[in-house]
Amino acid sequence: MLATALAKATRGLDVISLVLPSQAGGGSPVQTLPVAPVAPPATVVPGTDPSAVNTIVTPPIEWSAIMPMVVLLVGAVLLLTVASLVRRRPKGMYMVWTVVTALVA
């Protein structure tokens, strides 16, 4: 009865045969599993190809729009680093550094 139900379920499908490790030297198939046929996708959206490795779809970046914020952030981090490493700072260093960073941005 189980064999009949399995035969009906696998009708029209490709079948994979499994062999136990003890029978790997030429044994007969022990059990068969149905495998659904794989159809290629109708349209392939960029970045969704399943055969591609490590494909990530990213939006375009307008660097000219975010560059002022990046320059200000880098300037602030550099100012914090220099201020923490230099023991004695010249007078007005923070003001000059901030103005130069703002002009670059």
C-alpha positions as CSV (number, residue, x, y, z in Angstrom):
1,M,0.0,0.0,0.0
2,L,2.8,2.4,0.8
3,A,4.6,1.5,-2.4
4,T,1.4,2.3,-4.4
5,A,1.0,5.6,-2.6
6,L,4.6,6.5,-3.3
7,A,4.3,5.5,-6.9
8,K,1.2,7.8,-7.3
9,A,3.0,10.7,-5.5
10,T,6.1,10.4,-7.7
11,R,4.3,10.1,-11.0
12,G,5.7,12.7,-13.4
13,L,8.5,13.8,-11.1
14,D,12.2,13.0,-11.3
15,V,13.3,10.5,-8.7
16,I,16.5,10.4,-6.6
17,S,17.7,7.0,-5.4
18,L,19.3,6.6,-2.0
19,V,21.8,3.9,-1.2
20,L,22.8,3.0,2.4
21,P,26.5,3.5,3.2
22,S,26.9,-0.3,3.8
23,Q,25.7,-0.9,0.3
24,A,27.7,1.8,-1.4
25,G,29.9,-0.8,-3.2
26,G,27.1,-1.7,-5.6
27,G,24.0,-2.2,-3.6
28,S,20.5,-1.7,-4.8
29,P,18.5,1.5,-4.1
30,V,16.9,1.4,-0.7
31,Q,14.4,4.3,-1.0
32,T,13.4,6.8,-3.7
33,L,12.5,10.4,-3.0
34,P,10.6,12.6,-5.4
35,V,12.3,15.8,-6.7
36,A,10.2,18.6,-8.1
37,P,11.3,19.8,-11.6
38,V,13.1,23.1,-11.5
39,A,11.9,25.7,-14.0
40,P,14.0,28.7,-14.9
41,P,12.5,32.0,-13.7
42,A,10.5,33.9,-16.3
43,T,12.4,37.1,-15.7
44,V,15.5,37.6,-13.7
45,V,15.6,40.7,-11.6
46,P,19.1,42.1,-11.1
47,G,20.6,40.8,-7.9
48,T,18.2,37.9,-7.5
49,D,20.0,35.3,-9.6
50,P,20.1,32.2,-7.3
51,S,23.3,31.0,-9.0
52,A,25.2,34.2,-8.3
53,V,27.3,34.2,-5.2
54,N,27.1,37.0,-2.6
55,T,24.9,39.3,-4.7
56,I,23.4,42.2,-2.9
57,V,21.2,44.8,-4.6
58,T,22.0,48.3,-3.3
59,P,20.4,51.6,-4.2
60,P,22.6,54.2,-6.0
61,I,24.3,56.7,-3.6
62,E,24.5,60.4,-4.4
63,W,27.9,61.1,-2.9
64,S,27.7,64.8,-3.7
65,A,24.6,65.1,-1.5
66,I,26.1,63.4,1.6
67,M,29.8,64.5,1.2
68,P,29.4,67.6,3.4
69,M,28.2,65.5,6.3
70,V,30.9,63.0,5.8
71,V,33.6,65.7,5.8
72,L,32.1,67.2,9.0
73,L,32.0,63.8,10.7
74,V,35.6,63.0,9.8
75,G,36.7,66.5,10.9
76,A,35.0,66.0,14.3
77,V,36.5,62.6,14.8
78,L,40.0,63.8,13.9
79,L,39.6,66.8,16.2
80,L,38.6,64.5,19.0
81,T,41.6,62.3,18.3
82,V,44.1,65.1,18.2
83,A,42.7,66.8,21.3
84,S,43.0,63.5,23.2
85,L,46.6,62.8,22.1
86,V,48.1,66.3,22.3
87,R,49.0,67.4,25.8
88,R,49.1,71.1,25.3
89,R,47.1,72.7,22.6
90,P,47.8,76.1,20.9
91,K,45.3,78.9,21.7
92,G,42.4,78.9,19.3
93,M,43.1,75.4,17.8
94,Y,39.5,74.3,18.2
95,M,38.2,77.4,16.5
96,V,40.6,77.2,13.5
97,W,40.1,73.4,13.1
98,T,36.3,73.9,13.1
99,V,36.4,76.8,10.6
100,V,38.7,74.8,8.2
101,T,36.5,71.7,8.4
102,A,33.4,73.8,7.7
103,L,35.1,75.5,4.7
104,V,36.2,72.1,3.3
105,A,32.6,70.7,3.7
